[in-house]
């Protein structure tokens, strides 16, 4: 699986730009603000139908324009695959594969396995539980379409139940039967989500710990644990027990939408007790473990995007990543950096083919 060509029209800071890529390593180099990260983001867009950095689709259109087009030509299983994503202001986003429009964007997720490592990943440590849930869901969804459907259905029912609770409060009324329908559906979908997340973490954790040990030299004990209310009781019971609270606050206070991941080092939260270097190592190990997991589950080697990675890491960590690249564990890699010479010196050590792209 690799990307041969990329064409951008009115995407972020690009009016019109065409790229051709090497099947192994591609380096976007140039000053800050010139569009290196935007190019990586466009590649991410072709895999997920959305930006990694800005979820508001219309804000990815170049200022002064009213549409964007991202056009990519991939080789997958020795076949040509043309993926186009376009958006016009005020209209629905359109995603096409070989000229055929997807009915739902979710149908495309997983077709192009991809992992990004970026300074923005620090949000996984410093932000709230929603960011970490999205990480778990993104990894599982790339190789499990049924999980993604279940997740979408759960969120729809959750929104409906929350609307009903608000309706009850506004109209000073209550109907047990209607609420019970939503409770049953949430329990059904939530149980599947809980089971899949539990099984995923059981497989993922050992891979993650191995990656962290390799990056850090095995000096620290780290842990990644799954936090869910469903470990104690099934969701139907939790919903019944918290009915009065939900009616008072007018939204659903229990369920898999409250799940979280706990990141620990030496038995303490890495957010408070981990050094910057330990946090960086933790995040890179997390993303490399994601790469390993998807590679096995999807049966294809994911494309790897390394955003501004040399600026954010010390030489030892960069050296470790480059060693991995040289072992041929990876497929196609895209790197962004401000220093062309530094980047070229590093990628030369891999003995892999590469292309330098000056922006």
C-alpha positions as CSV (number, residue, x, y, z in Angstrom):
1,X,0.0,0.0,0.0
2,X,1.5,3.3,-1.0
3,X,0.5,6.8,-2.3
4,X,1.9,7.6,-5.8
5,X,0.5,11.0,-6.5
6,X,-1.3,13.7,-4.6
7,X,-3.1,16.7,-6.0
8,X,-4.5,19.6,-3.9
9,X,-6.8,22.4,-4.9
10,X,-7.7,25.1,-2.4
11,X,-6.7,23.0,0.5
12,X,-5.6,25.1,3.5
13,X,-2.7,27.3,2.2
14,X,-2.5,25.5,-1.3
15,X,-4.2,27.0,-4.4
16,X,-3.0,24.2,-6.6
17,X,-0.2,21.7,-6.0
18,X,0.8,18.4,-7.4
19,X,3.2,15.8,-5.8
20,X,4.7,12.5,-6.9
21,X,6.1,10.2,-4.2
22,X,8.7,7.5,-3.6
23,X,7.2,4.2,-2.5
24,X,9.4,4.3,0.7
25,X,10.5,7.6,2.3
26,X,9.3,11.1,1.3
27,X,10.5,14.2,3.1
28,X,8.6,17.6,3.0
29,X,11.2,20.3,4.0
30,X,11.0,24.0,4.2
31,X,10.3,26.9,6.6
32,X,7.5,26.9,9.2
33,X,4.1,28.0,7.9
34,X,4.8,26.9,4.3
35,X,2.4,23.9,4.3
36,X,4.4,20.8,5.3
37,X,1.9,19.7,8.0
38,X,-1.0,20.7,5.7
39,X,0.3,18.2,3.1
40,X,0.5,15.4,5.7
41,X,-3.0,16.3,6.8
42,X,-4.3,16.0,3.2
43,X,-2.9,12.5,3.1
44,X,-4.6,11.8,6.4
45,X,-7.8,13.2,4.9
46,X,-7.7,10.6,2.1
47,X,-7.6,7.8,4.7
48,X,-10.2,9.1,7.2
49,X,-12.4,11.6,5.3
50,X,-11.5,14.3,7.8
51,X,-8.6,16.5,9.0
52,X,-6.4,15.3,11.9
53,X,-5.9,18.9,13.1
54,X,-9.1,20.7,12.4
55,X,-12.4,18.8,12.6
56,X,-14.4,21.7,11.1
57,X,-14.4,20.7,7.5
58,X,-15.2,24.2,6.0
59,X,-12.2,25.7,7.8
60,X,-9.9,23.5,5.7
61,X,-10.9,25.4,2.5
62,X,-8.4,28.1,1.4
63,X,-9.3,31.6,2.5
64,X,-11.3,33.4,-0.2
65,X,-12.4,30.2,-2.0
66,X,-15.6,28.1,-1.6
67,X,-14.4,24.5,-2.2
68,X,-11.4,22.2,-1.9
69,X,-10.4,19.0,-3.7
70,X,-7.9,16.4,-2.5
71,X,-7.0,13.8,-5.1
72,X,-4.8,10.8,-4.4
73,X,-3.6,7.9,-6.5
74,X,-2.6,4.8,-4.5
75,X,-1.3,1.3,-5.2
76,X,-3.0,-1.3,-3.1
77,X,-2.6,-5.1,-3.8
78,X,-0.9,-4.1,-7.1
79,X,-4.1,-2.3,-8.2
80,X,-4.5,1.5,-8.9
81,X,-6.9,3.1,-6.5
82,X,-8.0,6.7,-7.0
83,X,-9.4,8.4,-3.9
84,X,-10.9,11.9,-4.1
85,X,-12.3,14.0,-1.3
86,X,-14.1,17.3,-2.0
87,X,-16.1,19.8,-0.1
88,X,-18.1,22.9,-1.3
89,X,-19.2,25.4,1.3
90,X,-22.8,24.8,2.3
91,X,-22.8,21.2,0.8
92,X,-22.1,17.7,2.0
93,X,-18.6,16.4,1.8
94,X,-18.1,13.9,-1.1
95,X,-15.7,11.0,-1.0
96,X,-15.1,8.9,-4.1
97,X,-13.1,5.7,-4.8
98,X,-12.4,5.1,-8.5
99,X,-15.2,7.5,-9.5
100,X,-17.8,5.9,-7.2
101,X,-19.3,8.0,-4.4
102,X,-19.4,6.5,-1.0
103,X,-22.9,6.6,0.6
104,X,-21.3,7.0,4.0
105,X,-17.8,8.2,4.9
106,X,-17.6,5.4,7.4
107,X,-17.6,2.8,4.6
108,X,-14.1,4.1,3.5
109,X,-12.4,4.0,6.9
110,X,-9.8,1.3,7.0
111,X,-9.4,1.0,3.3
112,X,-6.2,3.1,3.5
113,X,-4.5,2.1,6.9
114,X,-2.6,5.0,8.2
115,X,-0.9,6.2,11.4
116,X,0.2,9.7,12.2
117,X,2.8,10.8,14.8
118,X,2.6,14.5,15.5
119,X,3.3,17.1,18.3
120,X,-0.6,17.4,18.5
121,X,-0.6,13.9,20.0
122,X,0.2,15.4,23.3
123,X,-3.5,16.1,23.6
124,X,-3.9,12.4,24.4
125,X,-2.1,13.1,27.7
126,X,-3.3,16.6,28.6
127,X,-6.9,16.7,27.3
128,X,-10.0,15.0,28.6
129,X,-11.3,11.4,28.2
130,X,-13.0,12.1,24.9
131,X,-9.6,12.5,23.1
132,X,-8.4,9.1,24.5
133,X,-11.7,7.4,23.5
134,X,-11.4,8.7,20.0
135,X,-7.9,7.2,19.9
136,X,-9.1,3.7,20.9
137,X,-12.1,4.0,18.5
138,X,-9.9,5.1,15.6
139,X,-7.5,2.2,16.0
140,X,-10.3,-0.5,16.3
141,X,-12.4,1.0,13.5
142,X,-9.6,0.8,10.9
143,X,-9.8,-3.0,10.9
144,X,-13.4,-3.5,12.3
145,X,-16.2,-2.0,10.3
146,X,-18.9,-3.6,12.5
147,X,-17.4,-1.8,15.6
148,X,-17.6,1.5,13.8
149,X,-21.3,0.9,12.8
150,X,-22.1,0.0,16.5
151,X,-20.3,3.1,17.7
152,X,-22.3,5.3,15.3
153,X,-25.6,3.7,16.4
154,X,-24.7,4.1,20.1
155,X,-24.0,7.8,19.6
156,X,-27.3,8.3,17.7
157,X,-29.3,6.6,20.5
158,X,-27.4,8.5,23.1
159,X,-28.3,11.8,21.4
160,X,-32.0,10.7,21.2
161,X,-32.1,9.8,24.9
162,X,-30.5,13.1,25.9
163,X,-33.1,15.0,23.8
164,X,-35.9,13.0,25.5
165,X,-34.5,13.9,29.0
166,X,-34.5,17.6,28.0
167,X,-38.0,17.3,26.6
168,X,-39.3,15.7,29.8
169,X,-37.8,18.6,31.9
170,X,-39.1,21.3,29.6
171,X,-42.6,19.9,29.5
172,X,-42.8,18.7,33.1
173,X,-43.7,15.2,31.9
174,X,-42.2,11.7,32.0
175,X,-42.7,8.4,30.0
176,X,-41.0,5.3,31.3
177,X,-41.8,3.2,28.2
178,X,-40.2,5.6,25.7
179,X,-37.1,5.9,27.8
180,X,-36.9,2.1,28.2
181,X,-36.6,1.7,24.4
182,X,-33.5,3.8,24.4
183,X,-32.1,2.1,27.5
184,X,-32.4,-1.3,25.8
185,X,-30.6,0.0,22.6
186,X,-27.9,1.7,24.6
187,X,-27.3,-1.5,26.6
188,X,-27.2,-3.6,23.4
189,X,-24.7,-1.3,21.6
190,X,-22.7,-0.4,24.7
191,X,-22.1,-4.0,25.7
192,X,-20.5,-4.6,22.3
193,X,-18.4,-1.5,22.5
194,X,-17.2,-2.4,26.0
195,X,-16.3,-6.0,24.9
196,X,-14.4,-4.8,21.8
197,X,-12.5,-2.1,23.8
198,X,-11.6,-4.6,26.5
199,X,-10.3,-7.2,24.0
200,X,-8.4,-4.5,22.1
201,X,-6.6,-3.3,25.2
202,X,-5.7,-6.9,26.2
203,X,-4.0,-7.3,22.8
204,X,-2.6,-3.8,22.5
205,X,-1.0,-3.3,25.9
206,X,1.8,-5.9,25.5
207,X,2.7,-4.4,22.1
208,X,2.7,-0.9,23.6
209,X,4.9,-1.9,26.5
210,X,7.4,-3.6,24.2
211,X,7.6,-0.5,22.1
212,X,8.1,1.8,25.1
213,X,10.8,-0.5,26.5
214,X,12.7,-0.3,23.2
215,X,12.5,3.5,23.0
216,X,13.4,4.2,26.7
217,X,15.9,1.4,27.2
218,X,13.6,-0.5,29.5
219,X,14.2,1.9,32.4
220,X,10.7,2.6,33.5
221,X,7.5,0.7,34.3
222,X,4.6,2.1,32.4
223,X,0.9,1.0,32.2
224,X,-2.1,1.6,30.0
225,X,-5.4,0.7,31.6
226,X,-9.0,0.8,30.5
227,X,-11.5,2.6,32.8
228,X,-15.2,1.8,32.3
229,X,-18.3,1.8,34.5
230,X,-19.3,-1.4,32.8
231,X,-16.6,-3.4,34.7
232,X,-18.9,-3.1,37.8
233,X,-22.4,-3.4,36.3
234,X,-24.1,-3.9,33.0
235,X,-25.3,-0.7,31.3
236,X,-29.0,-1.4,31.7
237,X,-28.6,-1.6,35.5
238,X,-26.4,1.6,35.5
239,X,-29.1,3.5,33.5
240,X,-31.8,2.4,35.9
241,X,-29.8,3.3,39.0
242,X,-29.0,6.8,37.6
243,X,-32.4,7.7,36.3
244,X,-33.1,10.4,38.8
245,X,-29.7,12.0,38.3
246,X,-30.1,11.9,34.5
247,X,-33.5,13.5,34.8
248,X,-32.1,16.3,37.0
249,X,-29.1,17.0,34.8
250,X,-31.0,16.3,31.5
251,X,-28.4,14.0,29.9
252,X,-27.1,10.4,30.2
253,X,-24.4,10.3,33.0
254,X,-23.4,6.6,32.6
255,X,-22.3,4.5,29.6
256,X,-19.3,3.7,27.3
257,X,-19.3,7.4,26.3
258,X,-17.7,7.9,29.8
259,X,-14.9,5.4,29.3
260,X,-11.3,6.5,29.6
261,X,-7.7,5.3,29.3
262,X,-5.3,5.7,32.2
263,X,-1.6,6.5,31.3
264,X,0.7,5.7,34.2
265,X,4.5,5.6,34.8
266,X,5.9,4.0,37.9
267,X,2.3,3.6,39.2
268,X,1.5,7.4,38.9
269,X,-0.3,9.4,36.2
270,X,2.2,10.4,33.5
271,X,0.4,13.7,33.0
272,X,1.6,14.8,36.5
273,X,4.7,12.7,37.1
274,X,6.2,12.0,33.7
275,X,9.0,14.2,32.3
276,X,8.7,15.7,28.8
277,X,11.0,13.0,27.5
278,X,9.0,10.3,29.1
279,X,5.7,11.7,27.8
280,X,7.2,11.9,24.3
281,X,8.4,8.3,24.5
282,X,5.0,7.2,25.8
283,X,3.2,8.8,22.9
284,X,5.5,7.5,20.2
285,X,5.3,4.0,21.7
286,X,1.5,4.4,21.7
287,X,1.5,5.3,18.0
288,X,4.0,2.6,17.0
289,X,1.9,0.0,18.8
290,X,-1.1,1.4,16.9
291,X,0.9,0.8,13.7
292,X,1.8,-2.8,14.7
293,X,-1.8,-3.6,15.7
294,X,-3.3,-2.2,12.4
295,X,-0.7,-3.9,10.3
296,X,-1.7,-7.3,11.7
297,X,-5.5,-6.7,11.8
298,X,-5.8,-5.0,8.4
299,X,-3.3,-7.3,6.6
300,X,-1.6,-4.2,5.0
301,X,1.3,-2.2,6.2
302,X,-0.1,1.3,7.1
303,X,1.3,4.5,5.7
304,X,3.2,6.4,8.4
305,X,3.2,10.2,8.7
306,X,5.9,11.7,10.9
307,X,5.0,15.4,11.5
308,X,7.8,17.7,12.7
309,X,9.4,14.7,14.5
310,X,13.0,15.7,14.4
311,X,12.4,19.0,16.1
312,X,10.5,17.4,19.0
313,X,12.8,14.5,19.8
314,X,16.3,14.0,21.0
315,X,18.8,12.2,18.8
316,X,18.4,8.8,20.6
317,X,14.7,8.7,20.0
318,X,15.1,9.8,16.3
319,X,17.8,7.2,16.0
320,X,15.5,4.4,17.3
321,X,12.7,5.3,14.8
322,X,15.2,5.3,12.0
323,X,16.6,1.9,13.0
324,X,13.1,0.6,12.9
325,X,12.6,2.1,9.4
326,X,15.8,0.4,8.3
327,X,14.5,-3.0,9.5
328,X,11.9,-2.8,6.8
329,X,9.0,-3.1,9.3
330,X,7.5,-0.1,7.7
331,X,6.0,0.6,4.2
332,X,5.7,4.2,2.9
333,X,6.8,7.0,5.3
334,X,6.2,10.8,5.0
335,X,8.3,13.1,7.1
336,X,8.1,16.9,7.6
337,X,11.0,18.9,8.9
338,X,12.4,22.5,8.8
339,X,16.0,21.4,8.1
340,X,16.7,19.7,4.8
341,X,20.3,18.7,5.6
342,X,19.4,17.2,8.9
343,X,16.5,15.2,7.4
344,X,18.6,13.9,4.5
345,X,21.5,12.9,6.7
346,X,19.1,10.9,8.8
347,X,17.2,9.2,6.0
348,X,20.4,8.3,4.2
349,X,21.3,6.1,7.1
350,X,18.3,3.9,6.4
351,X,19.5,2.5,3.0
352,X,16.0,3.0,1.7
353,X,15.0,4.9,-1.4
354,X,13.8,8.5,-0.6
355,X,12.6,11.7,-2.1
356,X,13.2,15.2,-0.8
357,X,10.3,17.7,-1.5
358,X,11.2,21.3,-1.0
359,X,8.1,23.5,-0.2
